[in-house]
């Protein structure tokens, strides 16, 4: 639609220019002041409409850059464990976990997979990205240590993502200022 408006404006301006040239060639002896004509109101209205649409598009783009879409339920820690030790790991992880301030659109999944013989592997995912994987220990103090390590790994990843988002926002603001 905007391209169409631009085409109409350019066509109307070139038509006005052709008419002005024809009038000037027809009236060789006329004064230059009499050749000056006002721009038709229809063209002025088209230009105003075009400017309004451009401003609306810029506002929409700014809102999209600043406000990322959010999930309806945010910050879930899902439990997909199977054993007693896996359940202990989940409960310890959950007790040590603190929701990060200003970080949205995430979920954490704690998954336990069977491994050789009676062993299992515990995995921690942040937004479907595997961040922590360890053979499951049976002793409570070892499970507690693993849970603390997993919380630390997830927190570090979140900090990295927050820093990257802030750098992106700064970059967008600098680009906007340079324009």
C-alpha positions in Angstrom: 0.0 0.0 0.0 2.8 2.4 0.8 4.6 1.6 -2.4 1.3 2.4 -4.2 1.1 5.8 -2.4 4.6 6.6 -3.3 3.9 5.8 -6.9 0.8 8.0 -6.9 2.7 10.9 -5.3 5.6 10.6 -7.8 3.2 10.3 -10.7 1.2 13.3 -9.5 4.3 15.4 -9.0 5.7 14.6 -12.4 2.3 15.4 -14.0 2.3 18.8 -12.3 5.9 19.4 -13.6 4.8 18.5 -17.1 1.8 20.8 -16.9 4.0 23.6 -15.6 6.5 23.1 -18.5 3.7 23.2 -21.0 2.2 26.3 -19.5 5.6 28.0 -19.6 6.2 27.1 -23.2 2.7 28.3 -24.2 3.0 31.6 -22.4 6.5 32.7 -23.3 5.9 36.3 -22.4 4.1 35.6 -19.1 5.7 36.5 -15.8 7.2 33.8 -13.7 5.1 34.6 -10.7 2.0 33.7 -12.6 3.4 30.2 -13.3 3.6 29.3 -9.6 0.7 27.1 -8.7 -0.3 25.6 -5.4 0.0 21.9 -4.9 -3.4 20.2 -5.2 -5.0 19.3 -1.8 -5.3 15.6 -2.9 -1.5 15.3 -3.2 -1.0 17.0 0.2 -3.5 14.6 1.7 -1.6 11.6 0.2 1.7 12.9 1.6 0.2 13.3 5.0 -1.3 9.8 4.9 2.1 8.3 3.8 3.9 10.1 6.7 1.3 8.8 9.2 1.7 5.2 8.0 5.5 5.4 8.2 5.3 6.7 11.8 2.9 3.9 12.7 5.3 1.3 11.3 8.2 2.7 13.2 6.2 2.6 16.4 5.2 -1.0 15.8 8.8 -2.0 15.2 10.0 -0.3 18.4 7.4 -2.1 20.4 8.4 -5.4 18.9 12.1 -4.8 19.7 11.4 -3.7 23.3 8.6 -6.1 24.3 9.3 -9.7 23.3 6.3 -12.0 23.3 5.7 -13.7 26.7 4.4 -17.1 27.6 1.2 -17.4 29.6 2.9 -19.5 32.3 6.4 -18.4 32.9 9.2 -19.9 35.0 8.1 -23.5 35.3 10.4 -26.1 36.7 9.2 -29.5 35.3 9.9 -32.8 37.0 10.5 -35.8 34.7 12.4 -38.0 37.2 11.8 -41.7 37.9 13.7 -42.7 40.9 13.9 -41.7 44.6 17.3 -40.1 44.0 15.9 -38.3 40.9 13.0 -37.0 43.0 15.4 -35.8 45.7 17.5 -34.0 43.0 14.4 -32.3 41.7 13.3 -31.2 45.2 16.8 -29.9 46.1 17.1 -28.1 42.8 13.8 -26.5 43.3 14.6 -25.4 46.9 17.9 -23.8 45.8 16.4 -22.2 42.6 15.5 -18.5 42.7 13.5 -16.9 39.9 15.8 -14.4 38.2 14.6 -10.8 38.1 13.8 -9.4 34.7 14.2 -12.8 32.9 11.1 -14.1 31.1 10.0 -16.7 28.6 11.8 -19.6 30.2 11.1 -23.0 31.6 13.4 -25.6 33.2 13.0 -29.3 32.7 14.7 -31.9 35.0 14.8 -35.2 33.2 16.1 -38.6 34.4 17.0 -41.2 31.8 17.8 -44.9 32.4 21.5 -45.8 31.8 23.4 -49.1 32.1 22.2 -51.5 34.7 20.6 -49.7 37.7 22.2 -46.3 36.8 20.4 -43.3 35.6 21.5 -39.9 34.1 20.0 -36.7 35.3 19.7 -33.8 32.8 18.7 -30.2 33.3 17.3 -28.2 30.3 16.7 -24.5 30.0 14.3 -23.8 27.2 15.0 -27.2 25.6 18.7 -26.6 25.7 20.7 -29.2 27.7 22.8 -27.4 30.3 23.7 -30.1 32.8 24.1 -33.8 32.5 25.5 -36.1 35.2 25.3 -39.8 36.3 22.9 -40.0 39.2 24.5 -40.6 42.6 22.6 -42.5 45.4 23.9 -40.7 48.5 21.9 -37.7 49.6 25.0 -35.4 50.1 26.2 -36.1 46.6 22.7 -35.5 45.2 22.6 -32.2 47.1 26.0 -31.2 45.6 24.8 -32.1 42.1 21.6 -29.9 42.6 23.7 -26.9 43.7 26.0 -27.4 40.7 23.0 -27.6 38.3 21.5 -24.4 39.8 24.8 -22.6 39.3 25.0 -23.7 35.7 21.5 -22.6 34.9 22.0 -19.3 36.6 25.2 -18.7 34.6 23.4 -19.4 31.3 20.6 -17.0 32.3 23.1 -14.2 33.1 24.8 -14.8 29.7 21.4 -14.5 28.0 20.5 -11.3 30.0 23.8 -9.7 29.0 23.3 -10.6 25.4 19.7 -9.2 25.4 21.0 -5.9 27.0 23.8 -5.7 24.4 21.2 -6.2 21.6 19.0 -3.4 23.0 22.0 -1.0 23.3 23.0 -1.8 19.7 19.4 -1.1 18.5 19.4 2.2 20.4 22.7 3.2 18.9 21.5 2.3 15.4 18.3 4.4 16.0 20.4 7.4 17.2 22.7 7.2 14.2 19.8 7.4 11.8 
